[in-house]
């Protein structure tokens, strides 16, 4: 089986959540446990850090992995979704898994997979865990796919759990209140395993405290560690991630790394070169200088409020905002956060995914002048044609639109 055949098999036999949405969601761990048993229960042989949260879990995972790698460890990193290629999800010391590994895994186990019919994410989780064990990583940083309690990754018993923050997202699966969502995320807290909470409030803090108490798990609230915040700014003042919202992710990662007894030099090195070390992309990433082109994967109200703030801080004469979302997001709430004024020019588009909201739908939710261009490549090209060298272009609202930008911006007129 070739890599392209393996990917086609995964996408066609059991389409992933990032393509079809709710139809791909399989709550519960039974399938995952059967998969893991088939491959020798690799989850029992991983020394892992488990990371959940509404936003920031990807950045936090990469920050922690970069610092661990800088300390001399062989580090596995499992994240989702991918932006351009499936192999982005599974890395060791920043290097993606080889396409041949994916092809071999699917080819050698197709009969079993046909019988079990696991979801796309269950299958990819099994590949990652088995690969990390076979390659003898010293430690694996594992990002939760969706939620926590019923997520496929939650077959782990980690050495540290991390929950970045709680916002209203995926409410059809996780609950409609912050406390309900926090309860699902808190499902990754394990008996006697320390947990770091990045951000909390009066609705979510009791949920975390109660779960930690039930599990006799030490709990640390990173947003309350002001001494460590000051220390972190001295230890690692520079970070390759430039988004304003990264401040909270940096603090969460720092507290987690201190709990792991990672030395300050490794933290400093890891944070300063996190993108180069781990391959992280799409977080307030500069794609071009003149005009300035920036993309960011913020895709819900909780994350976009930070993006909106940073957009308002840009000093460019004109800012062209290419914006698109998927249809399970509260797009009206997202749009209400975005800056307005004479220098902001909106181009709505449809990201490349079956779940995307059309550009025309976006336009109907926007009460101000704007352009709707369904094809994302055409929308980006239009923004570049309109922008002068001193202007700025922002591309965001969805992971999938950022993937479109990464695929096409640099080689299009």
C-alpha positions in Angstrom: 0.0 0.0 0.0 1.3 3.5 -0.9 1.0 6.5 1.3 -1.6 8.1 -0.9 -3.6 4.9 -0.8 -3.4 4.8 3.0 -4.6 8.4 3.3 -7.4 7.7 0.9 -8.4 4.6 2.9 -8.4 6.6 6.2 -10.4 9.5 4.7 -12.9 7.4 2.7 -13.5 4.5 5.0 -13.7 6.6 8.2 -13.7 10.3 7.3 -12.0 12.5 10.0 -13.7 15.1 12.2 -11.9 18.0 10.5 -13.7 17.0 7.2 -17.2 15.8 8.2 -17.6 17.1 11.7 -20.0 15.3 14.1 -20.4 12.2 11.9 -16.8 11.3 12.7 -17.1 11.6 16.5 -17.1 8.3 18.4 -17.3 8.9 22.1 -15.9 6.3 24.4 -12.7 4.3 24.7 -13.8 0.8 23.8 -12.5 0.9 20.2 -9.3 2.6 21.3 -8.6 0.0 23.9 -9.1 -2.8 21.4 -6.7 -1.0 19.0 -4.1 -0.6 21.7 -4.5 -4.2 22.8 -4.0 -5.3 19.2 -0.7 -3.4 19.1 0.6 -4.5 22.5 -0.8 -1.7 24.6 1.8 0.9 23.8 0.0 3.4 26.0 1.3 1.4 29.0 4.9 1.9 27.9 4.8 5.7 27.3 6.1 8.3 29.7 3.8 11.1 28.6 2.4 14.6 29.2 -1.3 14.8 28.4 -2.6 18.2 27.3 -6.3 19.3 27.0 -8.1 22.7 26.7 -10.3 24.7 24.5 -7.6 26.9 23.0 -3.8 26.9 23.2 -3.3 23.2 23.7 -1.4 23.0 20.4 0.9 25.9 21.2 1.4 24.7 24.8 2.2 21.2 23.5 4.9 22.5 21.1 6.4 24.8 23.8 6.7 21.9 26.2 8.1 19.6 23.6 10.7 22.2 22.4 12.0 22.7 26.0 12.1 18.9 26.6 14.0 18.5 23.4 16.4 21.3 24.3 17.1 19.4 27.6 18.5 16.5 25.6 15.4 14.2 25.6 14.1 12.3 22.6 10.6 13.7 22.4 7.5 12.4 20.7 4.8 15.0 19.8 1.2 14.1 18.9 -1.1 17.0 17.9 -4.2 17.7 15.8 -5.5 18.8 13.4 -2.9 19.0 10.7 -2.7 22.0 8.5 -1.2 20.6 5.2 -0.2 17.0 5.7 -1.3 14.2 7.9 2.3 13.4 9.0 2.4 16.8 10.8 0.5 15.2 13.6 3.2 12.7 14.7 6.7 13.9 15.2 9.9 12.9 17.0 12.3 15.7 17.8 10.4 17.9 15.3 10.7 15.4 12.4 7.3 14.2 11.1 6.7 10.5 10.8 7.7 9.1 7.4 4.9 8.6 4.9 6.1 5.0 4.5 5.3 4.4 8.2 1.7 5.4 7.7 1.4 3.3 4.6 2.9 0.2 6.4 0.7 0.6 9.4 -2.5 0.7 7.4 -1.4 -1.9 4.9 -0.3 -4.5 7.5 -3.4 -4.0 9.7 -6.1 -3.3 7.1 -8.0 -6.5 7.9 -8.2 -5.8 11.6 -9.2 -2.1 10.9 -11.9 -3.2 8.5 -13.3 -5.5 11.2 -13.1 -3.0 14.1 -14.1 0.1 12.1 -12.3 2.7 14.4 -12.6 6.4 13.7 -9.9 8.3 11.9 -8.7 9.8 15.1 -8.7 6.5 17.0 -6.5 5.0 14.2 -4.1 7.9 14.1 -3.8 7.8 17.9 -2.9 4.1 17.8 -0.3 4.8 15.1 1.3 7.6 17.1 1.5 5.6 20.3 2.9 2.5 18.7 5.4 4.5 16.7 6.6 6.4 19.8 7.1 3.1 21.7 8.9 1.4 18.8 11.2 4.4 18.4 11.9 4.5 22.2 11.1 8.1 22.8 12.1 9.3 26.3 8.9 11.2 26.7 5.8 11.9 24.6 3.7 15.1 24.6 0.1 14.1 23.7 -2.5 16.6 22.8 -6.2 15.7 23.3 -8.3 15.6 20.2 -11.7 16.7 21.5 -12.8 17.1 25.1 -10.8 14.8 27.4 -12.8 12.2 29.3 -13.9 10.3 26.3 -11.1 11.2 23.9 -9.0 8.4 22.4 -5.8 9.7 24.0 -7.3 9.3 27.5 -6.2 5.7 27.7 -2.9 7.1 29.0 -1.7 7.4 32.5 0.7 10.4 32.1 3.3 11.8 34.4 1.7 15.2 34.1 -1.7 16.5 33.0 -2.2 20.0 31.6 -5.5 21.8 30.9 -4.9 25.2 29.2 -8.3 26.9 29.4 -12.0 26.5 29.0 -14.2 28.2 26.4 -17.6 27.6 24.7 -16.6 25.3 21.8 -17.9 21.9 20.6 -20.9 22.4 22.8 -22.8 19.7 20.9 -20.4 17.2 22.4 -19.1 18.7 25.6 -21.9 20.7 27.2 -23.4 24.2 26.9 -21.8 25.7 30.0 -18.2 26.3 31.0 -18.6 24.1 34.0 -19.9 21.2 31.9 -17.1 21.6 29.4 -14.5 21.8 32.3 -15.9 18.5 33.6 -15.2 16.8 30.3 -11.7 18.3 30.1 -11.0 17.4 33.7 -11.5 13.7 32.8 -7.8 13.6 31.9 -6.9 14.1 35.5 -5.6 10.8 36.9 -5.0 9.5 40.4 -1.9 10.9 42.0 -0.8 12.6 38.7 -0.1 16.3 39.1 -2.2 18.7 36.9 -1.5 22.2 35.8 -4.5 24.4 34.9 -3.6 27.3 32.6 -6.6 29.6 33.2 -9.6 29.2 35.4 -12.6 31.2 36.7 -15.3 30.9 39.3 -17.2 28.4 37.1 -14.4 26.1 36.2 -12.0 26.2 39.2 -14.3 24.2 41.5 -14.7 21.5 38.8 -10.9 21.1 38.6 -10.4 21.2 42.3 -13.1 18.6 42.9 -11.7 16.2 40.3 -8.2 16.7 41.6 -9.3 16.0 45.1 -11.1 12.8 44.1 -7.9 11.7 42.4 -5.6 12.8 45.1 -3.8 14.7 42.4 -1.6 17.8 43.1 -3.1 20.8 41.3 -1.4 24.0 40.2 -3.1 27.1 38.7 -0.7 28.7 36.4 -2.6 32.0 36.1 -2.2 32.5 39.9 1.6 31.9 40.0 2.7 35.5 39.8 6.1 34.7 41.2 6.6 32.1 38.5 5.3 34.5 35.9 8.0 37.0 36.8 10.5 34.2 36.9 9.5 33.0 33.5 9.9 36.5 32.0 13.5 36.5 33.3 14.3 32.9 32.4 12.7 32.9 28.9 12.0 36.5 27.8 12.1 35.6 24.1 9.7 33.3 22.3 9.3 32.5 18.6 5.5 32.6 19.0 4.4 36.2 18.6 0.7 36.3 19.2 -0.5 38.3 22.2 -2.5 35.3 23.4 0.7 33.3 23.7 1.4 35.0 27.1 -1.0 32.5 28.8 0.3 29.5 26.9 3.9 30.5 27.8 2.9 30.7 31.5 1.1 27.4 31.4 4.1 25.7 29.7 6.6 27.2 32.1 4.7 26.0 35.2 4.4 22.5 33.6 8.1 22.4 32.8 9.1 23.6 36.3 6.9 20.8 37.7 8.9 18.4 35.5 12.2 19.9 36.9 13.4 21.0 33.4 16.3 23.4 33.7 16.0 27.1 32.9 18.5 27.0 30.1 16.5 24.3 28.2 13.3 26.3 28.7 14.9 29.5 27.4 16.3 27.6 24.4 13.0 25.8 23.7 10.8 28.9 23.8 13.2 31.0 21.7 13.2 28.4 18.9 9.9 26.5 19.3 8.7 26.8 15.7 12.1 25.8 14.2 12.4 23.0 16.7 9.0 21.4 16.5 7.6 22.6 13.1 4.8 24.6 14.6 3.0 26.8 12.1 0.0 29.1 11.8 0.2 30.9 15.1 0.3 34.6 14.3 2.8 33.6 11.6 4.3 36.1 9.2 4.1 34.8 5.6 5.3 37.9 3.8 6.8 41.4 4.7 5.6 43.8 2.0 2.7 43.7 2.2 2.7 42.2 5.7 0.8 38.9 5.5 -0.1 37.2 8.8 -2.1 34.0 9.4 -3.5 32.6 12.7 -5.5 29.5 13.6 -7.7 31.2 16.2 -11.1 29.9 15.3 -13.6 30.5 18.1 -14.7 33.4 20.2 -12.4 32.5 23.1 -9.4 32.6 20.8 -10.4 35.3 18.3 -10.7 38.0 21.0 -6.9 37.9 21.3 -6.5 38.0 17.5 -8.9 40.9 17.3 -6.9 42.8 19.9 -3.7 42.2 18.0 -5.3 43.3 14.7 -6.3 46.6 16.3 -2.7 47.2 17.3 -1.3 46.9 13.8 -0.3 50.4 12.5 -0.5 49.6 8.8 -2.6 52.2 6.7 -4.9 49.4 5.5 -5.6 46.0 6.8 -7.3 43.4 4.5 -8.9 40.6 6.5 -9.5 37.3 4.7 -11.9 35.5 7.0 -13.7 32.2 6.9 -15.2 29.7 9.4 -16.7 26.2 9.6 -20.4 25.9 10.2 -20.3 24.6 13.8 -18.8 27.8 15.1 -20.8 30.8 16.5 -19.8 33.0 13.6 -21.9 35.9 14.7 -20.1 36.0 18.0 -16.7 35.7 16.2 -17.5 38.6 13.8 -18.7 40.8 16.7 -15.1 40.7 18.1 -13.4 41.8 14.9 -12.2 45.5 14.6 -14.0 47.9 12.3 -13.1 51.2 10.8 -12.0 52.8 7.5 -8.7 51.0 7.3 -10.2 47.5 7.8 -11.4 45.7 4.6 -13.1 42.4 4.9 -13.0 39.5 2.4 -15.1 36.6 3.4 -14.3 33.2 1.9 -15.0 29.5 2.3 -12.2 27.4 3.7 -11.4 24.1 2.0 -13.5 21.6 4.0 -17.0 20.1 3.7 -17.8 21.8 7.1 -17.1 25.3 5.8 -19.6 28.1 6.0 -20.1 29.8 2.6 -18.7 33.3 1.9 -22.2 34.5 1.2 -23.5 33.2 4.5 -20.6 35.1 6.2 -21.5 38.2 4.3 -25.1 38.0 5.5 -23.9 38.0 9.1 -21.8 41.1 8.6 -23.5 44.5 8.5 -20.7 46.5 7.0 -19.3 46.7 3.4 -17.3 43.6 2.5 -16.5 41.2 -0.4 -17.5 37.6 -0.6 -15.2 35.3 -2.7 -16.0 31.6 -2.2 -12.6 30.2 -3.4 -10.0 30.8 -0.7 -7.1 30.9 -3.1 -8.9 33.6 -5.2 -9.8 35.5 -2.0 -6.1 35.6 -0.9 -5.0 36.6 -4.4 -7.6 39.4 -4.4 -6.3 40.7 -1.0 -2.8 40.7 -2.3 -3.9 42.7 -5.4 -5.6 45.3 -3.3 -2.9 45.7 -0.7 -0.1 48.3 -1.1 3.4 47.3 0.1 2.9 49.2 3.4 -0.5 47.5 4.1 -1.2 44.3 5.9 -3.3 41.2 5.2 -4.6 38.9 7.8 -5.9 35.4 7.0 -7.8 33.5 9.7 -10.9 32.4 11.4 -10.3 28.7 10.7 -7.5 26.1 10.8 -8.5 25.2 7.3 -8.2 28.7 5.9 -4.7 28.9 7.4 -4.0 25.6 5.6 -5.2 27.1 2.4 -2.9 30.1 2.9 0.2 28.0 3.7 -0.5 25.9 0.6 -0.8 28.8 -1.9 0.3 32.3 -0.7 4.0 32.2 -1.5 3.7 31.1 -5.1 0.7 33.0 -6.2 0.5 36.5 -7.9 
